[in-house]
């Protein structure tokens, strides 16, 4: 099952639209984090919109194309390390790599579904209210206008030695994605069901992601009630993690 999924994802990544990925790679080399976020987000929203034509029939293709766009923008390994928190130090090299790969698909799915909720909303990246204390660490606030409402997404960006902007965390409508995932991982490591066995926790995390990816995602039009429901999605995934069967 996992082998077949991996091969399918690999093939889809080869066939993913290279032009879009190139745009994002250029975007992260922008002078400002705001420029990087605006260009990258517009490309991703276009892909999400186009993907509605095939996502129900081919969800693996959809998520793999999203991953191809996000790969230059998000520092998945650093993100995963922060999610593991203090457990990162006790993890061996293989465990770190396995969790980073599994977590990557968690984040891709969460990000894609979050932006899918806003349909063809108008994107507006807000100017900084004040200069950041560290010019290489910037919070970029973005408003998405959809259905007469305004939704706020905050990208926490960092510019590294290679002078490219990478996303370190994401806050969607007040929901801190990195912190939510960290809480889930910590809870799983403390759960008697897994007995602190990191390999078991990583395996359970992977099973949950595989089961979620097999479900057919649907394009969502946001209402107040649906938006509240969406905020509970991470809690639902956490519950599924603690009950994942071998």
JOWOLIN-V612174 format. One record per pair of residues at least 4 apart in sequence whose C-alpha atoms are under 8 Angstrom apart, sorted by the first residue. I is the first residue (numbers start at 1). J is the second residue. D is the distance in whole Angstrom. If there is no record, write none. Layout:
i=I j=J d=D
i=I j=J d=D
This chain:
i=1 j=5 d=6
i=2 j=6 d=6
i=3 j=7 d=6
i=4 j=8 d=6
i=5 j=9 d=6
i=6 j=10 d=6
i=7 j=11 d=6
i=8 j=12 d=6
i=8 j=60 d=7
i=9 j=13 d=6
i=9 j=60 d=6
i=9 j=61 d=7
i=9 j=64 d=6
i=10 j=14 d=6
i=11 j=15 d=6
i=12 j=16 d=6
i=12 j=60 d=8
i=12 j=61 d=6
i=12 j=64 d=6
i=12 j=65 d=7
i=13 j=61 d=8
i=13 j=64 d=6
i=13 j=65 d=6
i=13 j=68 d=7
i=16 j=64 d=7
i=16 j=65 d=5
i=16 j=68 d=7
i=17 j=21 d=7
i=17 j=65 d=7
i=18 j=22 d=6
i=19 j=23 d=6
i=20 j=24 d=7
i=20 j=43 d=7
i=20 j=69 d=7
i=21 j=25 d=6
i=21 j=68 d=6
i=21 j=69 d=5
i=21 j=72 d=8
i=22 j=26 d=6
i=23 j=27 d=6
i=23 j=39 d=8
i=23 j=40 d=7
i=23 j=43 d=8
i=24 j=28 d=6
i=24 j=36 d=8
i=24 j=39 d=7
i=24 j=40 d=5
i=24 j=43 d=7
i=24 j=69 d=7
i=24 j=70 d=8
i=24 j=72 d=7
i=24 j=73 d=7
i=25 j=29 d=7
i=25 j=72 d=6
i=25 j=73 d=7
i=26 j=30 d=7
i=27 j=35 d=7
i=27 j=36 d=5
i=27 j=37 d=8
i=27 j=39 d=6
i=27 j=40 d=6
i=28 j=33 d=8
i=28 j=36 d=5
i=28 j=37 d=8
i=28 j=40 d=8
i=28 j=72 d=7
i=28 j=73 d=6
i=28 j=164 d=5
i=28 j=165 d=5
i=28 j=166 d=7
i=29 j=36 d=7
i=29 j=163 d=7
i=29 j=164 d=5
i=29 j=165 d=7
i=30 j=35 d=6
i=30 j=36 d=6
i=30 j=164 d=8
i=30 j=165 d=8
i=31 j=35 d=7
i=32 j=36 d=7
i=33 j=37 d=6
i=33 j=138 d=7
i=33 j=140 d=7
i=33 j=157 d=7
i=33 j=165 d=6
i=34 j=38 d=6
i=34 j=125 d=7
i=34 j=126 d=8
i=34 j=127 d=8
i=34 j=140 d=6
i=35 j=39 d=6
i=36 j=40 d=6
i=36 j=165 d=7
i=37 j=41 d=6
i=37 j=125 d=8
i=37 j=140 d=7
i=37 j=155 d=8
i=38 j=42 d=6
i=38 j=123 d=8
i=38 j=124 d=8
i=38 j=125 d=6
i=39 j=43 d=6
i=40 j=44 d=6
i=40 j=73 d=8
i=41 j=45 d=6
i=42 j=46 d=6
i=42 j=123 d=8
i=43 j=47 d=6
i=44 j=48 d=6
i=44 j=66 d=7
i=44 j=69 d=7
i=45 j=49 d=6
i=45 j=115 d=7
i=45 j=116 d=8
i=45 j=120 d=8
i=46 j=50 d=6
i=47 j=51 d=6
i=47 j=65 d=8
i=47 j=66 d=7
i=48 j=52 d=7
i=48 j=62 d=8
i=48 j=66 d=8
i=48 j=112 d=7
i=48 j=115 d=8
i=48 j=116 d=7
i=49 j=116 d=8
i=49 j=119 d=7
i=49 j=120 d=7
i=51 j=55 d=6
i=51 j=62 d=6
i=52 j=56 d=8
i=52 j=218 d=8
i=52 j=219 d=7
i=54 j=58 d=6
i=54 j=59 d=8
i=54 j=62 d=8
i=55 j=59 d=5
i=55 j=60 d=8
i=55 j=61 d=7
i=55 j=62 d=6
i=55 j=216 d=7
i=55 j=217 d=7
i=55 j=218 d=8
i=56 j=216 d=5
i=56 j=217 d=6
i=56 j=218 d=7
i=57 j=216 d=8
i=58 j=62 d=7
i=59 j=63 d=6
i=59 j=213 d=7
i=59 j=214 d=8
i=59 j=216 d=7
i=59 j=217 d=7
i=60 j=64 d=6
i=60 j=213 d=7
i=61 j=65 d=6
i=62 j=66 d=6
i=63 j=67 d=6
i=63 j=108 d=7
i=63 j=109 d=7
i=63 j=112 d=8
i=64 j=68 d=6
i=65 j=69 d=7
i=66 j=70 d=6
i=66 j=108 d=7
i=66 j=112 d=7
i=67 j=71 d=6
i=67 j=105 d=8
i=67 j=108 d=6
i=68 j=72 d=8
i=69 j=73 d=7
i=70 j=74 d=6
i=70 j=108 d=8
i=71 j=75 d=8
i=71 j=76 d=8
i=72 j=166 d=7
i=73 j=165 d=7
i=73 j=166 d=5
i=73 j=167 d=6
i=74 j=79 d=8
i=74 j=166 d=5
i=74 j=167 d=5
i=74 j=168 d=7
i=75 j=79 d=6
i=75 j=166 d=6
i=75 j=167 d=6
i=75 j=168 d=6
i=76 j=80 d=6
i=76 j=100 d=7
i=76 j=103 d=8
i=76 j=104 d=6
i=77 j=81 d=6
i=77 j=100 d=6
i=78 j=82 d=6
i=78 j=168 d=7
i=79 j=83 d=6
i=79 j=168 d=6
i=79 j=169 d=7
i=79 j=178 d=7
i=80 j=84 d=6
i=80 j=99 d=7
i=80 j=100 d=5
i=80 j=103 d=6
i=80 j=104 d=8
i=81 j=85 d=6
i=81 j=88 d=6
i=81 j=96 d=8
i=81 j=100 d=8
i=82 j=178 d=8
i=82 j=182 d=7
i=83 j=178 d=6
i=83 j=179 d=7
i=83 j=181 d=6
i=83 j=182 d=4
i=83 j=183 d=8
i=83 j=185 d=7
i=84 j=88 d=5
i=84 j=182 d=6
i=84 j=185 d=6
i=84 j=186 d=7
i=85 j=182 d=7
i=86 j=90 d=8
i=87 j=91 d=6
i=88 j=96 d=7
i=91 j=95 d=6
i=91 j=96 d=6
i=91 j=198 d=8
i=92 j=96 d=6
i=93 j=97 d=6
i=94 j=98 d=6
i=95 j=99 d=6
i=95 j=198 d=8
i=95 j=199 d=7
i=95 j=202 d=8
i=96 j=100 d=6
i=97 j=101 d=6
i=98 j=102 d=6
i=98 j=202 d=7
i=99 j=103 d=6
i=99 j=202 d=6
i=100 j=104 d=6
i=101 j=105 d=7
i=102 j=106 d=7
i=102 j=202 d=8
i=102 j=205 d=7
i=102 j=206 d=6
i=102 j=209 d=8
i=103 j=107 d=6
i=104 j=108 d=6
i=105 j=109 d=6
i=105 j=209 d=7
i=106 j=110 d=6
i=106 j=209 d=6
i=107 j=111 d=6
i=108 j=112 d=6
i=109 j=113 d=6
i=109 j=213 d=8
i=110 j=114 d=6
i=111 j=115 d=6
i=112 j=116 d=6
i=113 j=117 d=6
i=113 j=217 d=8
i=114 j=118 d=8
i=114 j=172 d=8
i=114 j=230 d=8
i=115 j=119 d=7
i=116 j=219 d=6
i=116 j=220 d=6
i=117 j=219 d=7
i=117 j=220 d=5
i=117 j=221 d=6
i=117 j=222 d=6
i=118 j=144 d=7
i=118 j=145 d=8
i=118 j=146 d=6
i=118 j=220 d=7
i=118 j=221 d=7
i=118 j=222 d=6
i=119 j=146 d=7
i=119 j=219 d=8
i=119 j=220 d=7
i=119 j=221 d=7
i=120 j=146 d=7
i=121 j=144 d=6
i=121 j=145 d=5
i=121 j=146 d=5
i=121 j=147 d=8
i=122 j=144 d=5
i=122 j=145 d=5
i=122 j=146 d=7
i=123 j=142 d=7
i=123 j=143 d=6
i=123 j=144 d=5
i=123 j=145 d=7
i=124 j=142 d=6
i=124 j=143 d=5
i=124 j=144 d=6
i=125 j=140 d=7
i=125 j=141 d=6
i=125 j=142 d=4
i=125 j=143 d=6
i=126 j=140 d=7
i=126 j=141 d=6
i=126 j=142 d=6
i=126 j=143 d=7
i=127 j=141 d=8
i=128 j=140 d=8
i=131 j=135 d=8
i=132 j=137 d=7
i=132 j=138 d=6
i=134 j=138 d=7
i=136 j=157 d=8
i=136 j=158 d=5
i=136 j=159 d=5
i=136 j=160 d=7
i=137 j=156 d=7
i=137 j=157 d=6
i=137 j=158 d=5
i=137 j=159 d=7
i=138 j=156 d=6
i=138 j=157 d=5
i=138 j=158 d=6
i=139 j=154 d=7
i=139 j=155 d=6
i=139 j=156 d=5
i=139 j=157 d=6
i=140 j=154 d=6
i=140 j=155 d=5
i=140 j=156 d=6
i=140 j=157 d=7
i=141 j=152 d=7
i=141 j=153 d=6
i=141 j=154 d=4
i=141 j=155 d=6
i=142 j=152 d=6
i=142 j=153 d=5
i=142 j=154 d=6
i=142 j=155 d=8
i=143 j=150 d=6
i=143 j=151 d=6
i=143 j=152 d=5
i=143 j=153 d=6
i=144 j=150 d=6
i=144 j=151 d=5
i=144 j=152 d=6
i=144 j=153 d=8
i=145 j=149 d=6
i=145 j=150 d=5
i=145 j=151 d=6
i=146 j=150 d=6
i=146 j=151 d=8
i=147 j=222 d=7
i=151 j=173 d=6
i=152 j=172 d=6
i=152 j=173 d=5
i=152 j=174 d=8
i=153 j=170 d=7
i=153 j=171 d=6
i=153 j=172 d=5
i=153 j=173 d=6
i=153 j=174 d=8
i=154 j=170 d=6
i=154 j=171 d=5
i=154 j=172 d=7
i=155 j=167 d=6
i=155 j=168 d=8
i=155 j=169 d=6
i=155 j=170 d=5
i=155 j=171 d=7
i=156 j=167 d=6
i=156 j=168 d=5
i=156 j=169 d=5
i=156 j=170 d=6
i=157 j=165 d=6
i=157 j=166 d=6
i=157 j=167 d=5
i=157 j=168 d=6
i=157 j=169 d=7
i=158 j=165 d=6
i=158 j=166 d=5
i=158 j=167 d=6
i=158 j=168 d=7
i=159 j=163 d=6
i=159 j=164 d=5
i=159 j=165 d=4
i=159 j=166 d=6
i=160 j=164 d=6
i=160 j=165 d=7
i=160 j=166 d=8
i=169 j=176 d=8
i=169 j=177 d=7
i=169 j=178 d=6
i=170 j=176 d=6
i=170 j=177 d=6
i=170 j=178 d=7
i=171 j=175 d=5
i=171 j=176 d=4
i=171 j=177 d=6
i=172 j=176 d=7
i=172 j=177 d=7
i=175 j=180 d=8
i=175 j=231 d=7
i=176 j=180 d=6
i=177 j=181 d=6
i=178 j=182 d=6
i=179 j=183 d=6
i=180 j=184 d=6
i=180 j=234 d=7
i=181 j=185 d=6
i=181 j=234 d=8
i=182 j=186 d=6
i=183 j=187 d=6
i=184 j=188 d=6
i=184 j=238 d=6
i=185 j=189 d=6
i=185 j=201 d=8
i=186 j=190 d=6
i=187 j=191 d=6
i=188 j=194 d=7
i=188 j=196 d=8
i=188 j=201 d=6
i=188 j=241 d=7
i=188 j=242 d=6
i=189 j=194 d=7
i=189 j=195 d=7
i=189 j=196 d=5
i=189 j=197 d=7
i=189 j=198 d=7
i=189 j=201 d=7
i=190 j=194 d=8
i=190 j=195 d=7
i=190 j=196 d=6
i=191 j=195 d=6
i=191 j=196 d=7
i=191 j=242 d=7
i=192 j=196 d=7
i=193 j=242 d=8
i=194 j=198 d=8
i=194 j=200 d=6
i=194 j=201 d=6
i=196 j=201 d=8
i=197 j=201 d=6
i=198 j=202 d=6
i=199 j=203 d=6
i=200 j=204 d=6
i=201 j=205 d=6
i=202 j=206 d=6
i=203 j=207 d=6
i=204 j=208 d=6
i=204 j=241 d=6
i=204 j=242 d=8
i=204 j=244 d=6
i=204 j=245 d=7
i=204 j=246 d=8
i=205 j=209 d=6
i=205 j=241 d=6
i=206 j=210 d=6
i=207 j=211 d=6
i=207 j=244 d=7
i=208 j=212 d=6
i=208 j=237 d=7
i=208 j=240 d=7
i=208 j=241 d=6
i=208 j=244 d=7
i=209 j=213 d=6
i=210 j=214 d=6
i=211 j=215 d=7
i=222 j=226 d=6
i=222 j=227 d=6
i=223 j=227 d=6
i=224 j=228 d=6
i=225 j=229 d=6
i=226 j=230 d=6
i=227 j=231 d=7
i=228 j=232 d=7
i=229 j=233 d=7
i=232 j=236 d=6
i=233 j=237 d=6
i=234 j=238 d=6
i=235 j=239 d=6
i=236 j=240 d=6
i=237 j=241 d=6
i=238 j=242 d=7
i=239 j=243 d=6
i=240 j=244 d=6
